[in-house]
Amino acid sequence: MNKYKIITNEGEVVGKVKDFIRKNNSNDLSGLVVKKRFWKNYSVDITNIKSFGSSIILKEDYNAPKKYIWQRS
């Protein structure tokens, strides 16, 4: 599977797509599963995505989860 980069509106890479979340058994997407290095996976709803292409750009108002190395999950 090609690992698409997830990029904020400001150009910061927040992770890569690990999997796609489909609506029921159709090919319509409802979200993405994102993997960031040394993090647990988290999901991004399709409504928070601005555009698809060689990378996926998130909308300006989306706040990606932030976690620092010293925080426990």
N, C-alpha and C positions, 0 to 999 in steps of 0.2 A: 504494500500500500504506500502510495506517495504521501509523505508527511508534509502537509501544507502548513506554513507558518501562520500563526495568529498574530496580527499586528494591531496596536491601538491606533487611534486617529492621529496621535503625535509621532508615530513611527517606532514605538517601542515593541519589541517582540515579547509576547507574554507566554508563548508556548507553541506546541505543534498539535495538529489534529491527530488524535489517537483512534477515534471512531466517530461514526455518524449515528445520530438518533433519528429513527424514521417514525412517521405517523402510522400507527397500526401496521398493516402489511403492504403499504404503498411505497412508492419511491419519493414521496414528499418528505422533506426534512422538518424536524421540529427542534433540532439542536445539534450541538457538537460536543464530543468528549475531548477535553484538552489535557495534555500532559505537559507539565513544566518540570524541568530538571530538579530532582530531589524533592518533589512534591507529590501529593496524592492527586489523582485525576479530579477534575471538576468539569461541570457542564456549562455551556453557553447557549442560551436560548436563541433561536433563529431570529427573533425580533431585535436582538442586539447586534446583528451583523449588517454592516453597511454595504459591503460588496465582496463578491467572490472573484477569483482570478487565479494567478499563480500563487497568490497569498490571499488570506482572508482578513479583511479590515473591519474592525469593530466600530460601532457608532461612537460619537463623541461623548455621549453621556454614560457610557458603560464603564464601570469601575471594576477592573480585574481584581480578583482576590489577591491580597498581599500577605505574605508570610515571610518571616525572617528565620534564619537558621537557628536562632536561639529559642524560638517558640516551639512548643510541643503540639502535636496534633491531637 
